[in-house]
């Protein structure tokens, strides 16, 4: 069976090169089952420096499988051309005369057009309900299933009926999907059919080994489709490739490492032209042309397209970007995949492996002193909670960075939307914060302000479940902490606390920074008489702060309270500003968690936390609406009365 086959497969499904190379690893279907066969004598686990003993294994030729017979069960809806395919294979030409609906069993000996040198038995079947018992028996006796469809209806039945039916029978055999009657379809070229039809089905059903378009009338790919069925049995992919995880299996990886090691004669970690030539000759018995490698040698660098790394994302003013459910799902799966020791945290080695296909940690992570910015376990490893919180903060602060790393890390967009932007969502702009409604944001930013040594850093430590440290260390650079908070009612949001350090003045003078902020948390040391005066000075120096929702917090409540050296005491000043009274808390109390819930609640419902320097004019919008409606009703009544009077 020879010809130009238009085979569409996933990953390793398109070739058996891995199983052929040097005979070191072979995926074979034998009478006793499927296994990966590796020459143990020439494949020590530690790869020693000298490998002279079994050099002959390199030149060993690939031997055919010991499978004696391949039984192919041809399935599909009636009228899809199953019998015509079989007849075209046997006759080597399309038969125009009417043929019977179900052909008898056909056996092809190894000597007739079977490159795998096996006896092939082809069984035709019917999809009629009365033939269901026969169909069930033949499927269970088969080694491979050839599933044929020819139009949109029969294609839809592949996923809706046939594949679930095969699974219900409990059979574990490969399936070759065949799009027949390609001569009469108007679905476009092969590439379009592959993109629209075949790849989605292959992604959903991992049992599908390969896909191919055929035409019995034009005798197109008829031999090839049955060769694929043979190959799916004699050289199965399952022993080499884990389709669920999308990776090579350990034995296959080890064999490939062995093959590379044996060919890297100078042990420099690369295969030069001479070594590639030797590899090609030993594996395929065919030399490489001089220009085969030139196109790779001429490439100075390989990089992802900028449009892929940085897709267009429009964020309206006063709106923000957050991870969508698809984005959170991707980062959860990524965490679980690389948590190899299943300890619930990513250690340094696991983080390095995760970020291997990227330029390294995002620059914002380095600036925010990751992993100290989020939740870690006792061993200092980032937890899943901290992992999701860190990405939530990154998306809020720098959505472009998240998009680029989604591309680096392999995020797969949803069908029909080939962009990583599907992993993000844009929140509704919040222009009028004083309106008594909740925001739609699930990620909120709170600036923590206060005098030095008031306890700001201790709040951030407590927020990340860190133990209290009595030693005072002044904060020079801005410091952030992010964690999830469960609000009353069960809703979860991510709260970002930022201590501004020595950049406090520069940030508070920046209107863009204030617009990005959802809440201000004023802190003072209730045991220090000079602490609260800093808050009063902030209000006087930066009037724009009065336009932001705020919470005032009296820290170190476990110590003796003292009178503040300022004109108004904290409670009086809060009453004067129409603010809520200061919350008295201590990071040494277990109730400190209530503070973070209060902050998150105020950030998501900002109207409850606005300070007012004077009484605002009452909202008379409802009154004016009522007056207008009454006036309209009176005018309408007058017009009706006049019309009635004139008629009378």
C-alpha positions in Angstrom: 0.0 0.0 0.0 1.8 3.1 -1.3 0.8 6.6 -2.2 0.7 10.2 -1.1 -1.3 10.0 2.1 -3.0 13.1 3.5 -2.9 12.0 7.1 -3.7 14.4 9.9 -2.6 13.3 13.3 -1.7 14.8 16.7 1.8 14.9 18.2 3.4 11.5 17.6 0.5 10.1 15.7 1.8 11.1 12.3 5.0 9.0 12.4 6.6 6.0 13.9 10.1 7.5 13.7 10.6 7.3 17.4 9.8 3.6 17.5 12.0 3.0 14.5 15.2 4.8 15.6 18.0 2.3 15.9 15.7 -0.3 17.4 16.4 1.1 20.8 12.7 1.6 21.5 9.9 -0.2 19.8 6.2 0.1 20.3 4.8 -3.3 19.4 1.5 -5.1 19.5 2.2 -8.8 20.2 0.0 -11.8 20.9 0.5 -11.1 24.7 -0.2 -7.4 24.7 1.3 -4.0 24.0 4.7 -3.0 25.5 7.6 -0.7 25.0 10.6 -2.8 24.2 14.1 -1.4 25.1 17.4 -3.2 24.9 18.3 -3.2 28.6 21.9 -4.4 27.9 22.6 -1.3 25.8 20.5 1.1 27.9 21.8 1.4 31.4 19.9 3.8 33.6 22.9 6.1 34.4 24.3 6.5 30.8 28.0 5.7 31.4 30.7 7.6 29.6 31.9 4.5 27.7 29.4 2.6 25.6 31.5 0.3 23.4 30.0 -3.0 24.4 26.8 -2.8 22.4 27.7 -0.4 19.6 26.1 -3.0 17.2 22.6 -2.1 18.6 22.8 1.3 16.8 22.9 -0.3 13.4 20.3 -2.9 14.2 17.4 -2.7 11.7 13.8 -2.2 12.7 12.0 -5.5 12.7 8.4 -6.1 11.9 5.8 -6.8 14.6 5.1 -10.4 15.7 1.4 -9.7 15.4 0.0 -12.3 12.9 -3.4 -10.9 12.0 -4.9 -7.4 12.1 -8.7 -7.5 12.2 -10.3 -4.2 11.0 -13.9 -3.5 11.8 -15.4 -0.9 9.4 -18.1 1.1 11.1 -20.2 4.1 10.3 -23.7 5.2 9.2 -25.3 3.5 6.2 -24.6 5.3 3.0 -21.2 6.7 4.0 -19.3 4.4 1.5 -17.9 1.7 3.8 -18.5 -1.1 1.3 -17.3 1.0 -1.6 -14.0 1.6 0.2 -13.5 -2.1 0.8 -14.4 -2.9 -2.8 -12.1 -0.2 -4.2 -9.3 -1.7 -2.1 -9.8 -5.2 -3.4 -10.5 -4.3 -7.0 -8.0 -1.4 -7.1 -10.7 0.5 -9.0 -14.0 2.1 -8.2 -16.9 -0.3 -8.9 -19.8 1.6 -10.6 -22.3 -1.3 -10.3 -24.5 -1.5 -7.3 -22.9 -3.6 -4.6 -24.4 -5.4 -1.6 -25.0 -3.2 1.5 -22.8 -5.4 3.7 -19.8 -7.2 2.2 -18.7 -10.6 3.5 -15.5 -10.8 5.5 -12.3 -10.3 3.4 -8.9 -11.6 4.3 -5.7 -10.2 2.6 -2.6 -12.3 3.0 0.8 -10.7 3.9 2.2 -11.1 0.4 -0.4 -8.7 -1.1 0.3 -5.0 -0.6 0.8 -5.1 3.2 4.0 -3.3 4.2 3.6 -4.5 7.8 3.8 -8.1 6.6 0.6 -9.2 8.5 -2.6 -10.9 7.5 -5.4 -8.4 7.3 -9.0 -9.2 7.9 -11.6 -6.6 7.0 -15.1 -6.9 8.3 -17.9 -4.7 6.9 -20.8 -3.8 9.2 -24.3 -2.3 9.2 -25.6 0.5 11.3 -29.2 -0.8 11.2 -30.7 -1.3 14.7 -31.6 -5.0 13.9 -27.9 -5.6 13.2 -26.7 -4.1 16.5 -25.8 -7.5 18.0 -23.7 -8.4 15.1 -22.0 -5.0 15.2 -21.3 -5.4 18.9 -19.7 -8.8 18.4 -17.5 -7.6 15.5 -16.3 -4.5 17.4 -15.2 -6.7 20.3 -13.3 -9.1 18.1 -11.5 -6.3 16.2 -8.0 -5.0 16.7 -8.8 -1.6 15.2 -12.0 0.3 14.1 -12.2 2.2 10.9 -15.0 4.8 11.5 -16.3 6.3 8.2 -18.4 9.5 7.7 -19.3 11.4 4.5 -21.4 14.4 5.3 -22.4 16.8 8.1 -25.0 14.5 9.5 -22.8 11.5 9.7 -19.9 13.7 11.1 -22.1 14.9 13.9 -23.0 11.3 14.7 -19.3 10.5 15.3 -19.2 12.4 18.5 -22.9 12.0 19.4 -23.3 8.2 18.8 -20.3 6.2 17.5 -17.5 7.2 19.9 -19.8 7.0 23.0 -21.1 3.6 21.7 -17.5 2.3 21.4 -16.8 3.4 25.0 -20.0 1.8 26.3 -18.8 -1.6 24.9 -15.7 -1.3 27.0 -13.3 -1.9 24.0 -9.8 -0.5 24.1 -8.8 -0.4 20.5 -7.5 2.4 18.3 -9.9 4.2 16.0 -9.0 5.6 12.5 -11.4 8.4 11.5 -12.1 8.5 7.8 -13.8 11.4 5.9 -15.1 9.6 2.8 -16.5 10.9 -0.5 -14.1 13.8 -0.6 -14.8 14.2 -4.3 -18.4 15.1 -3.7 -18.1 17.4 -0.6 -18.0 21.2 -0.7 -16.2 21.6 2.6 -13.1 23.1 1.1 -9.6 21.8 1.1 -8.0 19.2 3.4 -6.6 21.9 5.7 -10.0 23.4 6.3 -11.6 20.0 6.9 -8.9 19.2 9.4 -9.3 22.5 11.3 -13.1 22.4 11.3 -13.9 18.7 11.7 -11.0 16.4 12.5 -9.0 18.2 15.2 -11.9 19.0 17.5 -13.0 15.3 17.5 -9.4 14.1 18.0 -9.1 16.4 21.0 -12.3 15.1 22.5 -11.7 11.4 21.9 -8.1 10.2 22.5 -9.0 6.8 21.1 -8.8 8.3 17.6 -5.3 7.4 16.4 -5.4 9.3 13.1 -7.7 10.9 10.6 -7.7 10.8 6.8 -9.8 12.0 3.8 -10.6 9.4 1.2 -12.6 9.0 -2.0 -13.5 5.5 -3.3 -14.7 7.0 -6.6 -11.4 8.6 -7.3 -9.4 5.9 -5.5 -7.9 8.6 -3.3 -6.1 7.4 -0.2 -8.0 4.1 -0.2 -4.8 2.0 0.3 -3.5 4.5 2.8 -6.6 4.3 5.1 -6.2 0.6 5.6 -2.5 1.0 6.0 -3.2 3.4 8.8 -5.4 0.8 10.4 -2.6 -1.8 10.2 -0.1 0.7 11.6 -2.4 1.6 14.5 -2.2 -2.0 15.6 1.4 -3.0 14.8 2.9 0.3 16.0 0.5 1.8 18.6 1.1 5.3 20.0 -0.1 4.5 23.6 3.1 2.9 24.8 5.1 6.0 23.7 2.8 8.9 24.2 0.5 9.9 27.1 -2.4 11.5 25.3 -4.1 12.5 28.5 -1.1 14.5 29.8 0.1 15.4 26.2 3.7 14.2 26.9 6.0 11.4 26.0 6.1 8.5 28.4 9.2 8.1 30.6 10.5 5.0 28.8 10.3 6.8 25.5 12.0 9.9 26.8 14.8 7.7 28.3 15.2 5.9 24.9 15.4 9.2 23.0 18.0 10.5 25.5 19.9 7.3 24.9 19.7 7.8 21.1 20.9 11.3 21.3 23.8 10.3 23.7 25.0 7.6 21.3 25.0 10.0 18.3 26.7 12.9 20.1 30.2 11.5 19.5 32.0 14.6 20.8 29.7 14.8 23.8 29.2 18.6 23.4 25.5 18.4 23.9 24.7 19.1 20.2 24.4 17.1 17.0 26.6 18.6 14.3 26.2 18.1 10.6 28.4 14.9 10.6 26.5 13.4 13.5 23.2 14.2 11.9 24.3 12.6 8.7 25.3 9.4 10.6 22.0 9.5 12.4 20.0 9.7 9.2 21.9 6.9 7.5 21.6 4.5 10.4 18.0 5.2 11.1 16.5 5.6 7.6 19.3 4.3 5.4 19.1 7.5 3.4 21.6 10.4 3.5 20.6 14.0 4.1 20.9 16.4 1.2 23.5 19.2 1.8 20.8 21.9 1.9 18.5 20.0 4.3 19.9 21.7 7.4 20.8 25.0 5.8 17.4 26.6 6.5 17.9 25.9 10.2 21.5 27.1 10.2 20.6 30.4 8.6 18.2 31.3 11.5 19.9 33.6 14.0 17.1 33.4 16.5 13.7 31.9 17.1 11.0 33.9 18.7 7.2 34.0 19.1 5.3 36.6 17.1 4.7 39.8 18.9 1.0 39.7 18.0 0.8 36.3 19.8 2.7 37.5 22.9 0.9 40.8 23.1 -2.5 40.6 21.6 -4.7 43.8 21.5 -6.6 44.3 24.7 -8.8 47.4 25.2 -9.4 48.3 28.8 -11.7 51.3 29.2 -10.9 54.1 31.6 -11.8 53.2 35.2 -12.1 49.5 34.3 -9.7 46.7 35.2 -8.6 43.3 33.9 -9.1 40.0 35.7 -8.6 36.4 35.0 -11.6 34.7 33.5 -12.8 31.2 34.6 -10.7 29.7 31.7 -7.7 31.6 32.9 -8.1 30.4 36.5 -8.6 26.9 35.3 -5.4 27.0 33.2 -3.3 28.2 36.2 -4.8 25.6 38.5 -4.0 22.8 36.0 -0.5 24.2 35.6 0.1 24.2 39.3 -1.1 20.7 39.7 0.9 19.5 36.8 4.2 20.8 38.1 3.6 19.9 41.8 5.5 16.7 41.3 5.8 15.8 45.0 2.1 16.6 45.7 2.9 18.6 48.8 0.6 21.4 47.9 3.4 23.8 47.1 5.8 24.7 44.3 9.5 24.4 45.4 12.3 26.1 43.5 13.0 23.2 41.2 9.3 22.9 40.3 9.1 26.6 39.7 12.1 26.5 37.5 10.6 23.6 35.5 7.3 25.5 35.1 8.9 28.7 33.9 11.5 26.8 31.6 9.7 27.8 28.4 9.6 31.5 29.5 12.2 34.3 29.9 11.9 33.6 33.6 9.8 35.1 36.4 7.7 38.1 35.3 9.4 41.4 36.0 6.6 42.5 38.2 7.1 39.4 40.4 10.7 40.3 40.9 9.7 43.9 41.7 7.1 42.7 44.3 9.7 40.4 46.0 8.0 37.1 45.0 7.3 34.7 46.7 7.2 36.9 49.8 4.2 38.8 48.3 1.8 35.9 48.5 0.8 32.8 50.5 3.4 30.2 51.2 3.4 27.0 53.3 5.7 26.2 56.2 8.5 25.2 53.9 8.3 28.5 52.2 6.9 27.1 48.9 4.0 28.9 47.2 0.7 27.3 47.6 -2.2 27.0 45.1 -4.0 29.8 47.0 -0.9 32.0 46.7 -0.3 31.0 43.1 -3.8 32.1 42.0 -3.5 35.2 44.1 -0.2 36.2 42.5 -1.6 35.8 39.0 -4.7 37.7 40.0 -2.5 40.6 41.2 -0.3 40.4 38.1 -3.4 40.6 35.8 -4.8 43.5 37.7 -1.5 45.5 37.6 -0.1 44.4 34.3 -2.5 42.4 32.1 0.0 42.6 29.2 2.4 40.6 31.3 -0.2 37.9 32.0 -1.1 37.6 28.3 2.6 37.1 27.3 3.1 34.4 29.9 -0.1 32.7 28.9 1.4 32.4 25.5 4.8 31.2 26.8 3.2 28.6 29.1 0.9 27.1 26.4 -2.6 28.4 27.1 -4.9 27.1 24.4 -7.6 29.6 23.4 -11.2 28.5 23.0 -12.2 27.4 19.4 -13.1 30.4 17.2 -11.2 32.8 19.4 -7.5 32.2 18.7 -6.1 34.6 21.3 -4.9 34.4 24.9 -7.3 37.3 25.7 -10.0 34.6 26.3 -8.2 33.9 29.6 -9.0 37.5 30.8 -12.2 39.5 31.3 -12.7 43.3 31.6 -14.7 44.6 34.5 -17.3 47.3 34.2 -15.9 50.8 34.6 -16.5 52.3 38.0 -16.9 56.1 37.5 -19.2 57.0 40.3 -18.0 55.3 43.4 -20.5 57.0 45.7 -23.4 55.1 44.2 -24.8 52.6 46.7 -24.1 49.5 44.6 -21.4 46.8 44.6 -18.6 46.8 42.1 -18.2 43.9 39.7 -14.5 43.6 40.6 -13.1 40.4 42.1 -9.6 41.9 42.5 -9.3 45.1 44.5 -6.3 47.3 45.6 -5.9 48.9 49.0 -3.2 51.4 49.9 -2.1 51.1 53.5 -1.1 54.5 54.8 0.2 55.7 58.2 3.2 56.9 60.1 6.4 55.0 60.4 6.3 52.1 63.0 2.5 52.3 63.1 2.3 48.6 62.2 1.7 48.6 58.4 4.2 45.9 57.6 2.7 43.7 60.4 -0.7 44.0 58.8 0.8 42.7 55.5 2.5 39.8 57.3 -0.7 38.9 59.2 -2.6 39.0 55.9 -0.2 36.3 54.5 -0.5 34.2 57.7 3.1 35.1 58.7 4.0 35.1 62.4 4.3 38.4 64.2 7.9 39.8 64.2 8.4 42.4 67.0 11.6 43.7 65.4 11.0 47.0 63.6 12.3 47.2 60.0 11.5 50.4 58.1 9.9 49.9 54.6 11.9 51.7 52.0 10.5 50.4 48.7 6.8 49.7 48.1 5.7 46.3 49.4 2.6 44.3 48.3 0.8 41.4 49.7 -2.1 39.6 48.0 -4.5 36.9 49.3 -8.0 35.7 48.8 -10.8 36.9 51.2 -14.2 35.3 51.6 -16.9 38.0 51.9 -20.2 37.6 53.8 -22.4 35.4 51.6 -19.5 33.2 50.4 -18.2 35.3 47.5 -14.4 35.3 47.2 -12.3 38.2 46.1 -8.6 38.9 45.9 -7.4 41.8 48.1 -4.0 43.5 47.3 -2.5 45.5 50.2 0.3 47.9 49.2 2.5 49.7 51.6 4.0 52.7 49.8 7.3 53.1 51.7 9.4 56.1 50.8 7.4 56.6 47.6 4.3 57.5 49.5 4.4 61.2 48.5 5.0 60.5 44.8 2.2 57.9 44.6 -0.4 60.1 46.4 0.4 63.0 44.1 -0.2 60.7 41.0 -3.9 60.9 40.0 -3.6 57.8 37.9 -2.3 55.8 40.9 -5.3 57.1 43.0 -7.7 56.2 40.2 -6.4 52.6 40.3 -6.8 52.3 44.0 -10.1 51.0 45.4 -9.6 51.8 49.1 -7.4 53.6 51.5 -6.5 52.0 54.9 -5.3 54.6 57.4 -3.3 53.2 60.2 -2.0 54.6 63.4 -0.3 53.3 66.6 -2.9 53.7 69.4 -0.1 53.5 71.9 2.0 56.3 70.2 0.8 59.8 70.9 2.3 61.2 67.7 1.0 58.6 65.3 -2.5 59.9 64.4 -1.2 63.3 63.4 0.3 61.8 60.2 -3.2 60.9 59.0 -4.4 64.5 59.5 -1.3 65.8 57.7 -2.1 63.5 54.7 -5.6 64.9 54.4 -4.3 68.4 54.4 -1.5 67.8 51.9 -3.5 65.7 49.5 -7.1 66.8 49.3 -7.8 64.2 46.6 -7.7 61.5 49.3 -11.2 62.7 50.4 -12.5 61.4 47.1 -11.6 57.8 47.9 -13.3 55.3 50.2 -11.3 54.8 53.4 -11.1 52.8 56.6 -9.3 54.0 59.7 -7.5 51.4 61.9 -6.1 51.8 65.4 -3.3 49.2 65.5 -1.5 47.7 68.5 -4.7 47.6 70.5 -3.2 45.0 72.8 -1.0 47.8 74.2 -2.1 50.7 76.5 -4.1 53.3 74.6 -2.8 56.9 74.8 -4.1 60.3 74.0 -3.0 61.6 70.6 -1.1 65.0 70.4 -3.4 66.7 67.9 -6.4 69.0 67.9 -9.0 66.3 67.4 -8.7 62.8 68.8 -9.3 59.9 66.3 -12.9 59.4 67.2 -13.7 63.1 67.0 -11.8 63.5 63.7 -13.7 60.6 62.2 -17.0 62.1 63.3 -15.9 65.5 61.9 -15.1 63.8 58.5 -18.2 61.7 58.7 -16.0 58.6 58.6 -16.7 55.4 60.4 -15.0 55.2 63.8 -11.5 53.7 63.9 -11.3 49.9 64.2 -9.2 48.8 67.1 -7.2 45.7 66.2 -3.9 44.0 66.9 -2.0 41.6 64.7 -1.5 39.4 67.8 -5.2 38.8 68.0 -7.0 36.0 66.1 -9.7 38.5 65.1 -7.3 40.3 62.8 -8.8 38.4 59.9 -12.0 40.4 60.5 -10.1 43.5 59.4 -9.3 42.0 56.0 -12.9 41.1 55.5 -13.9 44.7 56.4 -11.4 46.1 53.9 -12.5 43.8 51.1 -16.2 44.6 51.9 -15.5 48.3 51.8 -13.5 48.0 48.5 -16.3 46.1 46.8 -19.0 48.3 48.2 -17.2 51.7 48.3 -20.3 53.9 49.0 -20.2 52.7 52.6 -16.6 53.9 53.2 -16.5 57.5 51.8 -15.3 60.3 54.1 -17.2 63.6 53.7 -15.8 66.9 54.8 -19.3 68.5 54.8 -22.8 67.4 54.4 -23.6 66.6 50.9 -26.8 67.9 49.2 -29.5 65.2 49.4 -30.2 63.3 46.2 -33.5 64.7 44.9 -33.5 62.8 41.7 -36.4 60.7 42.7 -38.4 63.8 43.8 -37.9 65.5 40.4 -38.9 62.3 38.6 -42.1 62.1 40.6 -42.9 65.8 40.0 -42.3 65.3 36.2 -44.5 62.3 36.1 -47.3 64.1 37.9 -47.1 67.1 35.6 -47.3 64.8 32.5 -50.4 63.1 33.9 -52.1 66.4 34.6 -51.5 67.7 31.1 -52.8 64.4 29.6 -55.9 64.6 31.7 -56.6 68.2 30.7 -56.3 67.3 27.0 -58.7 64.4 27.4 -61.2 66.7 29.2 -61.0 69.4 26.6 -61.6 66.8 23.8 -64.6 65.4 25.6 -66.1 69.0 26.2 -65.7 69.9 22.5 -67.4 66.7 21.4 -70.2 67.3 23.8 
